[in-house]
């Protein structure tokens, strides 16, 4: 899918995809700083709705009726969320 352009791994895969059974496995060999569109594209292909108004550093996790927002930034942030799904 994508390869390293420079450094000791230049030319080697940085992003791979493998179909297995009824699904697809992705491997990203690097922090996706310049690949921000990649996770959203993968989620969209899998039919997963991605909230559009979340800051890049805010992660939304659903566990049953609960919704957790995990801020990966050093500073606080705000976001509007709808009620948790049932």
C-alpha positions as CSV (number, residue, x, y, z in Angstrom):
1,X,0.0,0.0,0.0
2,X,2.7,2.5,1.1
3,X,6.5,2.3,1.5
4,X,9.1,4.2,3.5
5,X,10.6,6.9,1.3
6,X,13.8,7.6,3.3
7,X,15.8,6.2,6.1
8,X,17.1,2.6,6.8
9,X,13.7,1.1,5.7
10,X,13.4,3.1,2.4
11,X,11.5,1.0,-0.1
12,X,10.2,-1.4,2.5
13,X,6.4,-1.6,3.3
14,X,5.1,1.0,5.8
15,X,1.4,0.1,5.3
16,X,0.1,-3.3,4.3
17,X,-3.3,-4.9,3.9
18,X,-4.3,-8.6,3.9
19,X,-7.7,-10.1,3.2
20,X,-8.4,-13.0,5.6
21,X,-11.7,-14.8,5.8
22,X,-14.5,-12.2,5.7
23,X,-12.3,-9.4,6.9
24,X,-9.2,-7.3,6.1
25,X,-6.2,-6.8,8.4
26,X,-4.1,-3.6,8.2
27,X,-0.6,-3.1,9.5
28,X,0.9,0.4,9.9
29,X,4.6,0.2,10.7
30,X,4.9,3.8,11.7
31,X,3.0,6.5,13.6
32,X,0.5,7.8,11.0
33,X,1.4,11.5,11.4
34,X,1.4,12.2,7.7
35,X,-1.2,9.5,7.0
36,X,-4.1,11.0,8.9
37,X,-6.6,10.2,6.1
38,X,-5.6,6.5,6.3
39,X,-7.5,5.5,9.5
40,X,-10.6,7.3,8.5
41,X,-10.5,5.6,5.0
42,X,-10.0,2.2,6.6
43,X,-12.9,2.8,9.0
44,X,-15.1,4.0,6.1
45,X,-14.3,1.0,4.0
46,X,-15.3,-1.2,7.0
47,X,-18.6,0.7,7.4
48,X,-17.6,2.3,10.7
49,X,-19.0,5.8,11.3
50,X,-16.2,8.2,12.3
51,X,-17.2,11.3,14.2
52,X,-16.1,14.3,12.0
53,X,-15.9,16.9,14.7
54,X,-13.4,15.2,17.0
55,X,-9.9,16.8,17.4
56,X,-7.1,14.6,16.0
57,X,-5.9,14.0,19.6
58,X,-9.3,12.8,20.9
59,X,-10.2,9.2,20.7
60,X,-13.8,8.0,21.2
61,X,-14.4,4.4,22.5
62,X,-17.7,2.6,22.9
63,X,-18.0,-0.1,25.5
64,X,-21.6,-1.3,25.8
65,X,-23.8,1.7,26.7
66,X,-20.8,3.8,27.7
67,X,-18.8,6.2,25.7
68,X,-15.2,7.1,26.7
69,X,-13.3,10.1,25.3
70,X,-9.5,9.7,25.6
71,X,-7.5,12.9,25.1
72,X,-4.0,12.1,23.8
73,X,-2.9,15.7,23.9
74,X,-1.0,17.6,26.6
75,X,-3.7,20.3,26.7
76,X,-7.4,19.9,27.5
77,X,-9.9,20.0,24.7
78,X,-13.7,20.1,24.2
79,X,-16.0,18.1,22.0
80,X,-19.7,17.7,21.6
81,X,-21.0,14.1,21.6
82,X,-24.4,12.6,21.2
83,X,-25.8,10.2,23.7
84,X,-24.3,6.7,23.8
85,X,-25.8,4.2,21.5
86,X,-27.9,1.4,23.2
